[in-house]
Amino acid sequence: MQFLDKIREQFRAFVAQHRLAEEKVQVLSARPLSPHEAIGRPDRQDFPLLKGKEAMLEATFRGAPGQAYTDMPGNYTGTLGEVLALPLADNFQRAVFVASLNAVLRHLGLVDRTVHCRDQEPGQCAAQLVRYVRERYGQPKIAFIGLQPAMVEALAPRFPLRVTDLDPDNIGRQKYGVMIEGADRTQEAIAWADLVLATGTTAVNNTLAPLLGRKPVLFYGVTIAGVAYLEGYERICFCGH
């Protein structure tokens, strides 16, 4: 069973438990946000959202928002039952599912910070991440999965760090004093590390499961909110909304 198939069954049971399936109207809508809507005007311009490498999909359920990163943006409207029936065959369908999960659990008050931070907040989040890692994990070697510029720049001078990414424009380049490696080096980086720090976008691009089971994993961001709640993963998102 694929990872999100398991999440879907948990979500389906959760919906039944809270009697959401019995409601007549359960409509979720998802749309790609513009970079300005998603992240505002931060000091730096090297975030994937601003470079056009990724888009933020936003779902709403009874007015509650849930977001998810994806490299396959699009528009979707359907019932909660239709979302649960999606085949989850590509990054668009998985993003609709994950964003919808985030919106439903946000509506129920079970998760928070399901909307991306904006303007100066990404930099503030990165500074808080440094303090959090030091207080909770000491001085770990970190495998950072999915380049997040502000976080990598903040962590690199303070911890031994390896970074892997899917973007070919980043791979093989030095950024913030760290050589960015391809996804084919992820398992090697995990074996080397004491701590895995991973983007929640792995829940959408189908790369999450191989990160688990070997080292402590700390997920960051809005995308992973609902999945982290259902699976009990450690998640940080200091400045989300």
N, C-alpha and C positions, 0 to 999 in steps of 0.2 A: 504493500500500500504506500503510495506517495505521501510525503509529509503533510501536504495540505488536505489530502483526503481524510487523514486522521483528524485534523483540525475541523474539517467540515462536519464530521460525525459528532465531535464534541459540541460544535456550534448548533447543530440540528437538535441535539439533546437539550442543550441549554435553552434554545428557543421554545421547545416543548415544555420544559420545566417552568418557564416564565409565561406560558400560555400565549406567546406572541403569534404562534401559527393559527390560533383561532380568530384572530382579528380579521375583519373583512378587508381592510385597506392597509397594506404594508408596502409602501412605495419608497424605493431608494433611488436616488439619482446621483450620478457621478459625472464629473466633467473635469477636463484638464485645466489647471489654473495657469494664468500667465505668471512669468517669473516675479513680477511686482506683487501680485496677489499672494504668491506662495512664500516669498522671503523678504519682501519689502526692498529697502535700499541699504544693504550692508556696506561697510567700509571697503570690503574686498570684492573683486569681480571673478574669482576663480571657483566659485561653487558650481557644481554640475547643473543646477537649475538655471543659473545665469548664462552658462555656456551653451545651453540648448541640448545637453547630453541626456538629461532626464526631465521628466515633467511630474507635477504633483497632481494626482487624481483626488478629488474630494467627493465623498458620498455624504448624503444627509438622510437621517431617519428621524422623523418627527421633530425636525429642527436641529437635531444634534449632529455635529460634523465629525467625520472621520477621514483621514487622509492616508495616502500611500504613494510612495515614489514608484515610477515606472518609466521604462524607455519606450513604451507603446501606449501613448495617450489616446484617448477617444471619449465619446459620449455614450452614456448608458442610462436607461430608465427601466425599471422592472420591479416586480414584487420581491419580497424577501424570499419567498419560495422559489422564484426564478433564479435569484442569486445563488441559492443553495444548490440549484440544479446545474449551474454552469460546469462545463467539463474541466475547467482550470488547465486548459491545454497550452496557453501562452501567457505572456507577461501582462497583457491587457486584461484577460479574464481573471487572472490571479490578483491583479491590482484592484479590480472592481470588488472581488470577494473580500480581500483584506481591508480595503477602505470601508466597505459595508459592515464588516465585523466590528471595526473600530467605532463606527457611528452608532451601531446598536448597543454595544457595551457602554459607550459614552452616555447614551440616552438613559440607560439603566443605572447610571452612577457607579459602575464597576471599574471603569478606567477613566483617566483624565489625560490631559496634554496630548490630544489627538490632532492638534493643529500646529503646524511648523512655526518655530520662532522666527522673528523678523528683525530687520534693521541691524542694530548693534548686538542683539541677543545671541547670535551664533558665536561671537567672540567671547561673550560673557559665559556662555555654556562651556566653551573649551577651557576657560580658566577654572571653572568649578570642577570639570572633569579631572584636571591634574590633581586638585586637592582630594577628590574622592578616591582616586586610584591610590594615592599615597597613604591616605588614612586607612583604607580597607585592605590593600594588598601590599603595602610597603614599597619595595623597589623592584617590581617584576619586570621580566623581559616580556614585551607585548607584541603579539601578532595582531596587527590592525587590518581588518578585512573590509575593503571598500574605502577608497581615499576620501576623507572628509578634510578639506584643507585647513580649516581653523583648528580642528582637533589635532591633526598630525603636526602642525606647526607648534602647537602648545606642548605636545608630549615629547617631541623629538629631542629637545635639549635636556630633558629630565629623566628619560627612561631609555633602556635599550629597546629599539623599535624596528620591526620589519613590517612593511606595508605591501599588501597585494591588492590588485584592482583589475576590473574587467575592461576598462577603457584603453584601447590601443594607443591613444595619444599620450597616455600617462606612463605606460609600461616602458621600462628601460631608461627613464629619465630621473634625474636627481630633483627632488622637491623637498624644500625645507631641511636639507641635509640628509635626506633618506632616498635611497634608490628604490623606485617603485617597481615591484615585481608583478609578473602575470599570475593569473589564477592557478596556473599549473604548479606554482610554488607554494600554494596555500597550505597543503598538508605538511610540507617541510617546515614552513614557518610556525605552524601549530606545534610540531614536535619540538622545535627549538624554544618555544615561549613558555612562560609561566601563566600567562593570562591571554585570552582571546578577546579582543574588543571588536565587535562586529556591527555593521550597519543592519538595521532592521529590514532594509530592502532585500536582504537575502530570502525573506519570506515570499517575496514576489518573483524574484528571478530564479527560484528553485535551487538555491545553493546553500540553504540553511542546514539541512540535515547533516552533511559531512563535517560541520563545525563542532558537532556535539560529541560528548562522551570521553574526551581525552584530557582536556584542560578546563578550568573555570572559564565560562563565557559570559561576558557582559555586553548586552545589546544596547544600542543607543538609537534614539529618534522616535518619531511618531508612528512610523509604519508598523512597528512590531507591537504596538500597545495591546491589541486584543489577543494576539497569539501568545504574548508573554503572560498575559493574565491566565489564559486557559492552560498553558503548559508550566506555569510557575517559573519562568525564566527571570533572571535578574535584568532589569532594564533601567537605564537612566535617560532622563529627558528634562534637564534642569529649567529650560526656559520656554518650553512648549506652552500652548494655550488650549 
